[in-house]
Amino acid sequence: MLRVFRWSHDFRLRNGDPMHAPIWVSRPHLPIVFFFEFRLFSIVSTFGIGLTLDGPTKLVSRPNVARVCVEIGLLSRQFTCLLVRVRNFCYR
């Protein structure tokens, strides 16, 4: 079993948080205007902490899907649907 932990300057393996885990979230058909790190992190902040974007998302070389690595709380409520609203635009 492989565990991944967020790095910090005082990280010790025994201090690892077993209640959080990183997951990859894919958002297909998201408009290009959202392919900025701060916007994607803002979207995923409703259920976790944005950690990084995958390479093609950063480069917008695969515009049909955005992938974000998100740290989620394993004991918190899990979402199956994400609704994005910005002014007159709504994306599910």
N, C-alpha and C positions, 0 to 999 in steps of 0.2 A: 504494500500500500504506500502510495506517495502522498505526502501532505505538503502544501505550499503555504507559507506564512508571509505576511507583509514584513518587509525589512525595517528595522529601526537600529539606531546606533547602539542600543543596549540589549539587542535580541539575544535570548538564551532559549534553547530548544525546549526546556522544561516550562518556559513561560508562554509557550504557544497557546493560542486561543482555539480550543476545539469546537467552539460554538459558532464559528464563522468559516466560510469556505468561498474560494473564488469559482465563479462559473462564467461561461461564455454565453452572452445573449445576442441573438441574431435578429435583426429587424429588416425583413425583406421589403423591397419597394418603397423605402423611405426616401422622400425627396432629397436631392443633392444639397439643398440649402441647410439641411441638418447634419451634414458630414463634417462638422467641426467638433473637436474634442470637447469644448466647453458646452456645446449644445447637447451632444450625446450624453455627457456626464450629467447634465441637468435633467435629461429625460430619465435616466436610470436611477437618479437620486431618490426617486419615489420608493424604491425597494432595496437599495444598497449603495455602496460606494464604488464609483467608477475607478478602475485601476489603470487600464490601458486600452488602446484600440489595436486591432490587428493591422498588419502591414498594408493590405489592400484598402482598408477603410481609411487609414492615414493618408494614403496616396490617391484616394478616390479612383483607384484602378479597377474596382469591381463595384460599379454604382448601383447594382441591383440589390445589394444587401450590405448593411452596416453591422459589424461585430464589435462588441464591447465586453471586456473582462470586468466583472462586477463582483465585489465582495458582499456576500449576503449573510444575514444572521440565520443560522439553521433552525432556531426556535421561533423565528418570526413568521408571520403569515406569508404564504407563498402566492404569487400572482400568476394567473394564466392568461390575462389580457392586459394590454397597455394602451391607453387612449392618450394621444398627443393632440393638444389644442393650442393653436397660436393664432390669435386674431380670428380671421375668417377661415382658417384651415383646421381641419380635424382629420386625424389619421389613427386608425385602429390596427 
